[in-house]
Amino acid sequence: MVMKVSRIALSLGLLSIIGVASAQTYGPEDEGRRFNDGSKVVCKNVEVQKNSKDPNRVAGTAIGAVVGGLLGNQVGSGSGKKVATVGGAVAGGAVGRKVQGDSQENKGDRVVERRCERVYP
């Protein structure tokens, strides 16, 4: 049993060493670096989203759906009232999500980062 556990641990250790060796990252200081196989490091500016408190815009969607449902409930009567409530909730959720997304973009939740990768010919 101990021998089996040792072999598994040794195998996992070797796999992690090989994985670390192959997962090399490059930074802006490596830009233009050339390798013997003809590849080189190329860097680009990429727009990425910062960690915001609500990247999936759940709050805006939920609030919009509630408000839309309440407004839709004021329209129609009978089964038409139910349809208007559901339609208002769906439309309100979409509007709330869009409003929160626009707000996050305007508040600078997106930043530009310099990302580098090895490019092969």
Rosetta blueprint (number, residue, H / E / L):
1 M L
2 V H
3 M H
4 K H
5 V H
6 S H
7 R H
8 I H
9 A H
10 L H
11 S H
12 L H
13 G H
14 L H
15 L H
16 S H
17 I H
18 I H
19 G H
20 V H
21 A H
22 S H
23 A L
24 Q L
25 T L
26 Y E
27 G L
28 P H
29 E H
30 D H
31 E L
32 G L
33 R L
34 R E
35 F L
36 N L
37 D L
38 G L
39 S L
40 K E
41 V E
42 V E
43 C E
44 K E
45 N E
46 V E
47 E E
48 V E
49 Q E
50 K L
51 N L
52 S L
53 K L
54 D L
55 P L
56 N L
57 R L
58 V H
59 A H
60 G H
61 T H
62 A H
63 I H
64 G H
65 A H
66 V H
67 V H
68 G H
69 G H
70 L H
71 L H
72 G H
73 N H
74 Q L
75 V L
76 G L
77 S L
78 G L
79 S H
80 G H
81 K H
82 K H
83 V H
84 A H
85 T H
86 V H
87 G H
88 G H
89 A H
90 V H
91 A H
92 G H
93 G H
94 A H
95 V H
96 G H
97 R H
98 K H
99 V H
100 Q H
101 G H
102 D H
103 S H
104 Q H
105 E H
106 N H
107 K L
108 G L
109 D L
110 R E
111 V E
112 V E
113 E E
114 R E
115 R E
116 C E
117 E E
118 R E
119 V E
120 Y L
121 P L
